[in-house]
Amino acid sequence: MVATEDTLDDEAVFIVSPEVILESIRRAAVEKEAKADISATYLLVRCGLLSDGELTEAGRALFKLAWVLRRSDEAGRALGNALRRMTPIQVIEQELRGLGAVPEEGVLDLLRQHRAVGSTLTVADIRPTLRWLNGVGVLVYSTKLKTVRSLMPAPDAALAGEIQGIASMISPRTPFLNIVRLRRILRPLKGIIWWADPHFGARALEELAEELNGEVVSEVRILSGDAENVVSDKSMRDFRRFQAEMLNGGVRAEWRIDVRGVRDWHDRWVADDKVAWNVPPINTLLKNDYSEICPASQRPPLIEWWNRSAPRN
C-alpha cells in the first residue's frame, strides 16, 4: 500500500532507511521545491527536525553534520537520538529496561501489544533498523543471537538537568512512573510557569503544588478552554485554594480562558522561561492511557495567547 499523510504513523521508523531520512534533510535545506519522501518527511516532523516545510534549529544542525562537515558517524548518532522520540523506540527503550537481552520476536510482539506497529510488520522488516540503531548506540542488537537489549538507564539515574532531552512514554504498564515523569518535568522549572491545556484538569494543581520550588518560581499561569467541565464551580474552588497556598509562598497564580472561536491551539504544554514540553492531559496520566511526554519542537506563543485571554472570575 502506498503511504499517504492519513496512513502514516511511527511504524515508518522501520520502513524508511536512515540514508533516505538524511537525504530528505538535504533536500529540505537546499532544494526548496523538491518533493521529499513522504514517510521520511513524517519522521522529520515527528522528531522535531522539520516544521512547516523548513528545518528547525536541530534539523539545521544535523544538516551541517551530515552534509556540510560530512561527519557521517556523528550525523548517524544524532539522527539515532532524534528518532528516540518515535513510539516504537520509546516502547523498546522503556519496556525492555531491566529485562536484559530479549528475542527479536518478543520485541515485535511487544510493539504490537502497544499498537506501536501494525500486524503485517515482520521481524525481517524491523531487523535492518535494529542493526542500525545498534550501530549508533541507541540499543543493543545481537546479529548472532537475534536479541535486543535496552540501553535506557534506570529512572532514578536521570538527573533533572538531563531529563530535558529524553522523551517519555506513558504506558499502562508503568502507572507509578507515569506520574514520576511528569514530576521530573515540574521539579526543575523556574521563573514563570505555564500549563496550557484546552481541557485543563484541576487535578494538575496538586502536582504543581507538590513539585514547584517557591524559591525559584515567581508565577504560575494556567491557560485553558471554556468547556463547562473545565471552568466548573468545583475547579474554581480548587484553584482558589491553590492560588492562596501559592501566594503564601510568594508565588502569584492566575488562570485565564482562551474562548472557542478564538483559540487556535489544541495541544498541551508545560513550560517555564527557557524550556517547553508537550504533555498529555492529566487524566491520561492518571488513567495510564498510552501517550507521550516530549520536549516541544518549537515554543508555542504563550504570551500572545495569554494576552488575548480573559481571567477566570
ChimeraX attribute file (.defattr): number of C-alpha atoms within 10 A of each C-alpha:
attribute: neighborCount
match mode: 1-to-1
recipient: residues
	/A:1	4
	/A:2	5
	/A:3	12
	/A:4	11
	/A:5	10
	/A:6	6
	/A:7	9
	/A:8	14
	/A:9	19
	/A:10	19
	/A:11	21
	/A:12	17
	/A:13	22
	/A:14	17
	/A:15	15
	/A:16	16
	/A:17	15
	/A:18	19
	/A:19	11
	/A:20	15
	/A:21	21
	/A:22	21
	/A:23	18
	/A:24	22
	/A:25	27
	/A:26	21
	/A:27	17
	/A:28	22
	/A:29	18
	/A:30	9
	/A:31	12
	/A:32	11
	/A:33	9
	/A:34	11
	/A:35	11
	/A:36	18
	/A:37	15
	/A:38	15
	/A:39	23
	/A:40	23
	/A:41	22
	/A:42	19
	/A:43	24
	/A:44	23
	/A:45	18
	/A:46	19
	/A:47	23
	/A:48	20
	/A:49	23
	/A:50	22
	/A:51	16
	/A:52	7
	/A:53	12
	/A:54	15
	/A:55	21
	/A:56	18
	/A:57	14
	/A:58	16
	/A:59	25
	/A:60	18
	/A:61	15
	/A:62	25
	/A:63	24
	/A:64	17
	/A:65	18
	/A:66	22
	/A:67	16
	/A:68	11
	/A:69	11
	/A:70	12
	/A:71	13
	/A:72	12
	/A:73	13
	/A:74	14
	/A:75	21
	/A:76	22
	/A:77	17
	/A:78	17
	/A:79	22
	/A:80	21
	/A:81	17
	/A:82	22
	/A:83	23
	/A:84	21
	/A:85	24
	/A:86	21
	/A:87	25
	/A:88	25
	/A:89	24
	/A:90	22
	/A:91	23
	/A:92	21
	/A:93	22
	/A:94	20
	/A:95	19
	/A:96	19
	/A:97	17
	/A:98	14
	/A:99	10
	/A:100	13
	/A:101	17
	/A:102	17
	/A:103	15
	/A:104	21
	/A:105	15
	/A:106	13
	/A:107	21
	/A:108	20
	/A:109	16
	/A:110	18
	/A:111	22
	/A:112	16
	/A:113	13
	/A:114	15
	/A:115	14
	/A:116	20
	/A:117	22
	/A:118	14
	/A:119	12
	/A:120	7
	/A:121	14
	/A:122	13
	/A:123	15
	/A:124	10
	/A:125	12
	/A:126	17
	/A:127	16
	/A:128	14
	/A:129	18
	/A:130	23
	/A:131	17
	/A:132	19
	/A:133	23
	/A:134	19
	/A:135	16
	/A:136	18
	/A:137	14
	/A:138	21
	/A:139	21
	/A:140	20
	/A:141	25
	/A:142	17
	/A:143	12
	/A:144	6
	/A:145	11
	/A:146	16
	/A:147	18
	/A:148	26
	/A:149	23
	/A:150	22
	/A:151	18
	/A:152	19
	/A:153	12
	/A:154	10
	/A:155	13
	/A:156	8
	/A:157	10
	/A:158	14
	/A:159	11
	/A:160	14
	/A:161	10
	/A:162	9
	/A:163	18
	/A:164	17
	/A:165	13
	/A:166	17
	/A:167	21
	/A:168	24
	/A:169	25
	/A:170	28
	/A:171	22
	/A:172	17
	/A:173	12
	/A:174	14
	/A:175	15
	/A:176	13
	/A:177	18
	/A:178	25
	/A:179	16
	/A:180	14
	/A:181	18
	/A:182	21
	/A:183	16
	/A:184	17
	/A:185	24
	/A:186	22
	/A:187	15
	/A:188	17
	/A:189	23
	/A:190	20
	/A:191	18
	/A:192	18
	/A:193	24
	/A:194	21
	/A:195	24
	/A:196	28
	/A:197	22
	/A:198	22
	/A:199	21
	/A:200	24
	/A:201	16
	/A:202	20
	/A:203	14
	/A:204	13
	/A:205	19
	/A:206	12
	/A:207	16
	/A:208	19
	/A:209	15
	/A:210	11
	/A:211	16
	/A:212	21
	/A:213	18
	/A:214	17
	/A:215	11
	/A:216	13
	/A:217	20
	/A:218	18
	/A:219	20
	/A:220	21
	/A:221	19
	/A:222	21
	/A:223	27
	/A:224	24
	/A:225	22
	/A:226	19
	/A:227	14
	/A:228	9
	/A:229	12
	/A:230	19
	/A:231	21
	/A:232	12
	/A:233	11
	/A:234	12
	/A:235	16
	/A:236	16
	/A:237	12
	/A:238	14
	/A:239	21
	/A:240	15
	/A:241	12
	/A:242	19
	/A:243	19
	/A:244	14
	/A:245	15
	/A:246	21
	/A:247	15
	/A:248	11
	/A:249	13
	/A:250	14
	/A:251	21
	/A:252	17
	/A:253	20
	/A:254	15
	/A:255	22
	/A:256	22
	/A:257	22
	/A:258	22
	/A:259	16
	/A:260	11
	/A:261	6
	/A:262	11
	/A:263	16
	/A:264	10
	/A:265	14
	/A:266	11
	/A:267	14
	/A:268	21
	/A:269	23
	/A:270	23
	/A:271	25
	/A:272	20
	/A:273	11
	/A:274	11
	/A:275	16
	/A:276	23
	/A:277	22
	/A:278	20
	/A:279	25
	/A:280	21
	/A:281	18
	/A:282	21
	/A:283	15
	/A:284	16
	/A:285	24
	/A:286	15
	/A:287	13
	/A:288	19
	/A:289	16
	/A:290	16
	/A:291	17
	/A:292	20
	/A:293	21
	/A:294	21
	/A:295	24
	/A:296	20
	/A:297	19
	/A:298	14
	/A:299	14
	/A:300	17
	/A:301	9
	/A:302	15
	/A:303	10
	/A:304	9
	/A:305	19
	/A:306	20
	/A:307	11
	/A:308	14
	/A:309	19
	/A:310	14
	/A:311	14
	/A:312	14
	/A:313	7
